Each structure stands twice: as structure tokens, then as C-alpha cells.
Amino acid sequence: MSALLNEALDGPRGPQSAPATRLQPMQLADVPEVLTIEREVYALPWSEGNFIDSMAAGYVAYVLRPVPSLREPKTPILGYFLAMKGFEEMHLLNISVAAAAQGQGLARQMLDALCRLCVEQNCPQLWLEVRLSNQRAREVYRRYGFREVGVRRGYYPVLQGPREDACLMSLAVPQ
Ligand SMILES: CC(C)(COP(=O)(O)OP(=O)(O)OC[C@H]1O[C@@H](n2cnc3c(N)ncnc32)[C@H](O)[C@@H]1OP(=O)(O)O)[C@@H](O)C(=O)NCCC(=O)NCCS
């Protein structure tokens, strides 16, 4: 993994309250822990197969953990993200933070790292979809600088009733 990716986590933009963290490429062995978070934070979580297929397809996939120490050599996963690289663009597919670790700036840390990766891989445009009802995530993205550029009708399944629209958001990655 590029050392540059983790520079974002040590830089001056990180909030004081956020724990010192490290990003590591997601491994198959991480999937059970990732699934625990996924099932905790989504009503309709990705399946184990979705994660395994994404890794097999070579998508960008990282987990975020506190920096290990002698006392705690194996630290728990706090969050993760997966993204698909296209031609001069990156598509963020999943970004999640464990419920107990939310609100500490960890999503911002991961977005910073993803933006560095976009610069490194010549992807000046970053895209994502988010459920219209997911006000919290929409606000996180807006605060980060994403613009809401469209709506994809019936994009998401729901537990009951008609499918839900997605808000399409886009960020011109700072170079
Ligand atoms: C959305 C999610 C990833 C955000 O993670 P997080 O680590 O809690 O977010 P951060 O602490 O990094 O917050 C980022 C910014 O949003 C702001 N923010 C966070 N929660 C907010 C809220 N409820 N209302 C308004 N602003 C909020 C923070 O203040 C911060 O802004 P700042 O950097 O300008 O101070 C997390 O809530 C999550 O995993 N949710 C469930 C899964 C999900 O919905 N993922 C997105 C699917 S598209």
C-alpha cells in the first residue's frame, strides 16, 4: 500500500478527538469483523459475498484500525471503505464506521485517504450514491465538499414497500 494513503491520517486536518489510526488493505480474514459492523449500521447490509466479490474484482478496499501498540497488537476495525476505479474517476461503493466510533472524524479521515488515492491514480472525479433518507451521510458528504448532482429513481431495495431513490453526489477531488 502507498505510504501516501496513510499520510492523510497524520496530517493537520484530522480532528483532535480522533484516535491515531492506520488504513490497511482489506483481507479475506477481515470480512467477518467487517460484516459485524455492516450488519450493525445498515438495515440492508452487504452480504459476505459482496465483500469477497469486490476484493476478487480488485476494487479499492481498506479497513481502518487504531494504531497497534505493544499492549494491543491487534486492534479492532473501526471503519472501512470500498471503491471502484474507472477512467479518470472513482466510485465510492461503501463507507462505514462502527456505531461506537461514529462522530469522531473517521469518515473524514477515510475520505481524505481516498482523495489521496484518487490523485495518485489520476481520478479527478469522485462519485457516490446515498439513500435520500440517509440525512446523516448526506450531511457528512456535503460538509466534505460533495455536491448533490442528481437522483437515481428506485436505486435501492427497502425492507418493505417501493424501492428508494438514491442521491447521486460528486466531488471534484482537490489536486
Ligand atoms: C456516514 C458515516 C460513514 C459518517 O461517519 P463518521 O465517522 O461518523 O463521520 P465524521 O465523524 O467523519 O463526520 C464527518 C463530518 O460530518 C459531520 N457530521 C457527522 N455526523 C453528523 C450529523 N449527524 N449531522 C450533521 N453533521 C454531521 C461531522 O461534524 C464532520 O464534519 P466536519 O469534519 O466539518 O466537522 C457513519 O455515520 C456511518 O457509518 N453510517 C452508517 C453507514 C452509512 O450510512 N454509510 C454511508 C452510506 S452512503
Ligand as a Chemical Component Dictionary entry (heavy atoms), coordinates in Angstrom:
data_LIG
# 
_chem_comp.id                   LIG 
_chem_comp.type                 NON-POLYMER 
_chem_comp.pdbx_formal_charge   0 
_chem_comp.three_letter_code    LIG 
# 
loop_
_chem_comp_atom.comp_id 
_chem_comp_atom.atom_id 
_chem_comp_atom.alt_atom_id 
_chem_comp_atom.type_symbol 
_chem_comp_atom.charge 
_chem_comp_atom.model_Cartn_x 
_chem_comp_atom.model_Cartn_y 
_chem_comp_atom.model_Cartn_z 
_chem_comp_atom.pdbx_ordinal 
LIG C1  C1  C 0 -21.995 8.214  7.462  1  
LIG C2  C2  C 0 -20.825 7.773  8.331  2  
LIG C3  C3  C 0 -19.837 6.969  7.471  3  
LIG C4  C4  C 0 -20.121 9.016  8.892  4  
LIG O1  O1  O 0 -19.021 8.580  9.664  5  
LIG P1  P1  P 0 -18.473 9.431  10.906 6  
LIG O2  O2  O 0 -17.124 8.892  11.233 7  
LIG O3  O3  O 0 -19.474 9.431  11.990 8  
LIG O4  O4  O 0 -18.376 10.898 10.277 9  
LIG P2  P2  P 0 -17.338 12.028 10.753 10 
LIG O5  O5  O 0 -17.250 11.985 12.248 11 
LIG O6  O6  O 0 -16.064 11.872 9.995  12 
LIG O7  O7  O 0 -18.097 13.334 10.287 13 
LIG C5  C5  C 0 -17.767 13.981 9.080  14 
LIG C6  C6  C 0 -18.385 15.346 9.096  15 
LIG O8  O8  O 0 -19.812 15.261 9.162  16 
LIG C7  C7  C 0 -20.291 15.918 10.334 17 
LIG N1  N1  N 0 -21.365 15.112 10.876 18 
LIG C8  C8  C 0 -21.263 13.864 11.355 19 
LIG N2  N2  N 0 -22.455 13.444 11.772 20 
LIG C9  C9  C 0 -23.325 14.468 11.561 21 
LIG C10 C10 C 0 -24.719 14.662 11.797 22 
LIG N3  N3  N 0 -25.480 13.718 12.368 23 
LIG N4  N4  N 0 -25.259 15.834 11.447 24 
LIG C11 C11 C 0 -24.522 16.804 10.891 25 
LIG N5  N5  N 0 -23.203 16.688 10.654 26 
LIG C12 C12 C 0 -22.610 15.536 10.982 27 
LIG C13 C13 C 0 -19.110 15.988 11.270 28 
LIG O9  O9  O 0 -19.240 17.096 12.145 29 
LIG C14 C14 C 0 -17.993 16.165 10.305 30 
LIG O10 O10 O 0 -17.928 17.492 9.819  31 
LIG P3  P3  P 0 -16.580 18.356 9.972  32 
LIG O11 O11 O 0 -15.465 17.465 9.508  33 
LIG O12 O12 O 0 -16.834 19.529 9.109  34 
LIG O13 O13 O 0 -16.507 18.644 11.430 35 
LIG C15 C15 C 0 -21.295 6.928  9.536  36 
LIG O14 O14 O 0 -22.295 7.659  10.212 37 
LIG C16 C16 C 0 -21.813 5.571  9.151  38 
LIG O15 O15 O 0 -21.059 4.609  9.066  39 
LIG N6  N6  N 0 -23.141 5.481  8.960  40 
LIG C17 C17 C 0 -23.787 4.193  8.622  41 
LIG C18 C18 C 0 -23.378 3.734  7.255  42 
LIG C19 C19 C 0 -23.692 4.759  6.198  43 
LIG O16 O16 O 0 -24.765 5.337  6.165  44 
LIG N7  N7  N 0 -22.716 4.946  5.281  45 
LIG C20 C20 C 0 -22.883 5.819  4.150  46 
LIG C21 C21 C 0 -23.627 5.120  3.063  47 
LIG S1  S1  S 0 -23.717 6.085  1.599  48 
# 
loop_
_chem_comp_bond.comp_id 
_chem_comp_bond.atom_id_1 
_chem_comp_bond.atom_id_2 
_chem_comp_bond.value_order 
_chem_comp_bond.pdbx_ordinal 
LIG C1  C2  SING 1  
LIG C2  C3  SING 2  
LIG C2  C4  SING 3  
LIG C2  C15 SING 4  
LIG C4  O1  SING 5  
LIG O1  P1  SING 6  
LIG P1  O2  DOUB 7  
LIG P1  O3  SING 8  
LIG P1  O4  SING 9  
LIG O4  P2  SING 10 
LIG P2  O5  DOUB 11 
LIG P2  O6  SING 12 
LIG P2  O7  SING 13 
LIG O7  C5  SING 14 
LIG C5  C6  SING 15 
LIG C6  O8  SING 16 
LIG C6  C14 SING 17 
LIG O8  C7  SING 18 
LIG C7  N1  SING 19 
LIG C7  C13 SING 20 
LIG N1  C8  SING 21 
LIG N1  C12 SING 22 
LIG C8  N2  DOUB 23 
LIG N2  C9  SING 24 
LIG C9  C10 SING 25 
LIG C9  C12 DOUB 26 
LIG C10 N3  SING 27 
LIG C10 N4  DOUB 28 
LIG N4  C11 SING 29 
LIG C11 N5  DOUB 30 
LIG N5  C12 SING 31 
LIG C13 O9  SING 32 
LIG C13 C14 SING 33 
LIG C14 O10 SING 34 
LIG O10 P3  SING 35 
LIG P3  O11 DOUB 36 
LIG P3  O12 SING 37 
LIG P3  O13 SING 38 
LIG C15 O14 SING 39 
LIG C15 C16 SING 40 
LIG C16 O15 DOUB 41 
LIG C16 N6  SING 42 
LIG N6  C17 SING 43 
LIG C17 C18 SING 44 
LIG C18 C19 SING 45 
LIG C19 O16 DOUB 46 
LIG C19 N7  SING 47 
LIG N7  C20 SING 48 
LIG C20 C21 SING 49 
LIG C21 S1  SING 50 
# 
